[in-house]
Amino acid sequence: MSSLSARALASALGSWRGISSAPAYAALADRIRLLVLDGRLALGARLPAERELAAQLSLSRTTISAAYAELRDSGYLESLRGSGSIVRLPFRGAAPLEAIAPAHLLDFSKATLPAVPAVAAAAERASALLPAYLGESGFDPIGLRALRQALADRFTMRGLPTDADEVMITVGAQHAIGLLARTLLSRGDRALVESPSYPHASEALRANGARLVPVAVTTEDGWDELGLEQTFQRTSPTLGYLMPDNHNPTGRSMPVELRERTIAFAAEQGTTLIADETMGELGFADLSADARPIPPFAASAGADTRARLVTVGSVGKTVWGGLRVGWIRADRELIQRIARVRYSSDLGTPVFDQLVVLELLGDYDPILVDRRAYLRAGRDHLLAALRARLPQWTLPVPEGGLTLWVNLGAPVSSQLALAARNEGLVIAAGPRFGMNGVFERFLRVPFSHPPELIDRAVEALAAAWNGVARHPVVFAQEDLAEVV
Ligand SMILES: Cc1ncc(COP(=O)(O)O)c(C=O)c1O
């Protein structure tokens, strides 16, 4: 059971005061509830003792007691004799994830897409291929040679010469990130991440002992180049996790010169760089069928680079999340090390799913062309709806990815996310994508959902915003420090 210090909880709470007219104990309970629902406080974590939290927040112990009592009454906290106050969900007996986003709520906490139509026909063709594999054991931590070869050919075609032995098939990109973290990290190692970043990658790095060091990415300016250089030099990270194309959540792509410089910084420090390409081929600046394929990040390295560059990807966004197939591209030695680590957790990717993906790769480019057009239409639809209903928000116009990283103009993202729930919308507050409670001014709004759902989500946000905006916003000193 992990214990949360009063300092860590205060940092995760961010600026919960001053933006609500509710009594302090109720506002505190509300914010803790949101942190739990948002996944920012782990289930089973032990909250700090009332006295310590009271001292940290400069509040009376009675206020903390009342907040904890309210959380206990609503089922978010359980007090166990001798074990303190433990974070729980109120939905006993139900699967917790279902309970976090119940079916009657619109779930915009995930940027997901419906499957491309080609999946059904590919599955039929794959079943015709299956008999050829039925004589084999099916246990294979590296993956089908034919699929590894097809992916290697695609990397080569995109400008990164690759051999089938340099590819491992995984159960999605998240699995790939987890395997790499387990293989490469030891407790206390530093891992460089973007800020904001994809939260489940940060969780995988942290779960494997990493201390995260952030580098800023903004919708206006992209990557903070000086910050990158200094963070590499000062922290000498073991590993760096980047999304250089169509970054989640900002939608930015890294300029070529900065890729080269980043690779040089990593080489100097001996850092292994992971480029996550899950969104890599979902840029929509050019929708023509013969648009030049996006070269992988690792293609920016000279052939003689000393940097260790790893690419992860999947068909989770390009084709369908329900096909749990992803991959790692790395040097042979690393692929072999990961395979040895993998045996302790899983024994390979389902063969049938691999065959479906093999079939889809045979005709991948038209799928990507359709996907990009769908996403650009979604972006335009969301921008138009937000401009009409929430004109006070600052909206970027990303050229790729699945989400809009909206600037709300005030540090109220958590408050807004909580109010949106009451309007039937589940959406992750900005701090979910950062560390230590930053990004209260930001909200990630996906445009990957169909237009009618986007409209419903914007209506819910507008209604929630009305409620939040009615409370006077008091800017405390810590609000100012939060701007990243
Ligand atoms: C940047 C990024 N990487 C990885 C993943 C996980 O992908 P997969 O579904 O292939 O596990 C996601 C899913 O949202 C993502 O946004």
The ligand as an SDF file (V2000), in Angstrom:
LIG
                    3D

 16 16  0  0  0  0  0  0  0  0999 V2000
    0.7450    8.4270  -27.1290 C   0  0  0  0  0  0  0  0  0  0  0  0
    0.1360    7.0930  -26.8540 C   0  0  0  0  0  0  0  0  0  0  0  0
    0.9260    6.0220  -26.7510 N   0  0  0  0  0  0  0  0  0  0  0  0
    0.4240    4.8030  -26.5140 C   0  0  0  0  0  0  0  0  0  0  0  0
   -0.9330    4.6180  -26.3450 C   0  0  0  0  0  0  0  0  0  0  0  0
   -1.4400    3.2230  -26.0610 C   0  0  0  0  0  0  0  0  0  0  0  0
   -1.6480    2.5900  -27.2460 O   0  0  0  0  0  0  0  0  0  0  0  0
   -2.1550    1.0950  -27.3910 P   0  0  0  0  0  0  0  0  0  0  0  0
   -3.6290    1.1610  -27.4840 O   0  0  0  0  0  0  0  0  0  0  0  0
   -1.5420    0.6080  -28.6430 O   0  0  0  0  0  0  0  0  0  0  0  0
   -1.6800    0.3380  -26.2000 O   0  0  0  0  0  0  0  0  0  0  0  0
   -1.7980    5.7030  -26.4530 C   0  0  0  0  0  0  0  0  0  0  0  0
   -3.2330    5.5090  -26.2690 C   0  0  0  0  0  0  0  0  0  0  0  0
   -3.9910    6.4200  -26.0570 O   0  0  0  0  0  0  0  0  0  0  0  0
   -1.2520    6.9780  -26.7080 C   0  0  0  0  0  0  0  0  0  0  0  0
   -2.0240    8.0570  -26.7790 O   0  0  0  0  0  0  0  0  0  0  0  0
  1  2  1  0
  2  3  1  0
  2 15  2  0
  3  4  2  0
  4  5  1  0
  5  6  1  0
  5 12  2  0
  6  7  1  0
  7  8  1  0
  8  9  2  0
  8 10  1  0
  8 11  1  0
 12 13  1  0
 12 15  1  0
 13 14  2  0
 15 16  1  0
M  END
$$$$
